[in-house]
Structure formats: C-alpha cells, structure tokens
Amino acid sequence: MYKKLSIQITRKLIDSKIIPIDDAEIYHYSFEVMISTFISLLVIIVWAIIFKQLHNALYFLVGFFICRTISGGYHA
C-alpha cells in the first residue's frame, strides 16, 4: 500500500519535472518512509483521543523521537 502510493507520488513529481528521473529511487523510498511514519503517528493519536490519553501519547511520541534520533535513527 505504502509502496504503491509512494511510486505514484514520485511519478507525478517526475512528470511535472520537479525531480530528476535519476533520483526516483531515493524519492520513492523517502515517500514510503514518510507515509509509514505519518500513518503510525495518526493511529497513535486517534487511539489516544479515543482513550482520552492524548497528553500521555504526546509525551511518549516526543520521548520516542528524541531517543530514536540520538540512538541512531530509524533503522536502529
């Protein structure tokens, strides 16, 4: 699902001559990671709102992103 959407976005940008075709794979991967991250964040926030724990979810997300950034990024 993410892959298909990221390919479509990349193709539109290439067709609009916004990005060069040589960088298509880089943009494809970047969009796939961004979409995946956005959907994960959206799901966490929706669940937090449902359970009335938005402030706890925000604390978790801030701490998680700080830890992930300091300890080596997304792949670690």
C-alpha positions as CSV (number, residue, x, y, z in Angstrom):
1,M,0.0,0.0,0.0
2,Y,2.7,2.5,1.0
3,K,4.9,1.4,-1.9
4,K,2.2,1.9,-4.5
5,L,1.3,5.4,-3.2
6,S,5.0,6.4,-3.0
7,I,5.6,5.3,-6.5
8,Q,2.6,7.3,-7.7
9,I,3.8,10.4,-5.9
10,T,7.3,10.0,-7.3
11,R,5.9,9.6,-10.9
12,K,3.8,12.7,-10.6
13,L,6.9,14.7,-9.5
14,I,9.0,13.3,-12.3
15,D,6.2,14.0,-14.8
16,S,6.0,17.6,-13.5
17,K,9.8,17.9,-13.9
18,I,10.1,18.8,-10.2
19,I,12.6,16.0,-9.6
20,P,15.1,14.3,-12.0
21,I,14.4,10.7,-13.0
22,D,17.9,9.7,-11.7
23,D,16.7,10.4,-8.2
24,A,13.5,8.4,-8.4
25,E,14.5,5.6,-6.1
26,I,15.6,8.0,-3.4
27,Y,12.3,9.9,-3.5
28,H,10.4,6.6,-3.7
29,Y,12.0,5.3,-0.5
30,S,11.7,8.7,1.2
31,F,8.0,9.0,0.5
32,E,7.4,5.4,1.6
33,V,9.1,6.1,5.0
34,M,7.2,9.4,5.4
35,I,3.8,7.8,4.6
36,S,4.5,4.9,7.0
37,T,5.6,7.3,9.8
38,F,2.6,9.6,9.2
39,I,0.1,6.7,9.4
40,S,1.7,5.4,12.5
41,L,1.5,8.8,14.2
42,L,-2.1,9.2,13.1
43,V,-3.1,5.8,14.5
44,I,-1.4,6.6,17.9
45,I,-3.1,10.0,18.1
46,V,-6.5,8.6,17.2
47,W,-6.2,5.8,19.8
48,A,-5.0,8.4,22.4
49,I,-8.1,10.6,21.7
50,I,-10.4,7.6,21.9
51,F,-9.0,6.6,25.3
52,K,-8.6,10.2,26.5
53,Q,-4.9,9.9,26.9
54,L,-3.6,12.5,24.4
55,H,-1.2,14.1,26.7
56,N,0.4,10.7,27.6
57,A,0.7,9.8,23.9
58,L,2.4,13.2,23.1
59,Y,4.9,12.6,25.9
60,F,5.6,9.1,24.5
61,L,6.0,10.4,21.0
62,V,8.3,13.2,22.0
63,G,10.4,10.9,24.1
64,F,10.4,8.2,21.4
65,F,11.5,10.5,18.6
66,I,14.3,12.0,20.8
67,C,15.5,8.6,21.7
68,R,15.4,7.4,18.1
69,T,17.3,10.4,16.9
70,I,20.0,10.2,19.4
71,S,20.4,6.4,19.3
72,G,21.0,6.1,15.5
73,G,17.8,7.0,13.7
74,Y,15.0,4.9,12.1
75,H,17.0,1.7,11.3
76,A,18.2,1.2,14.9
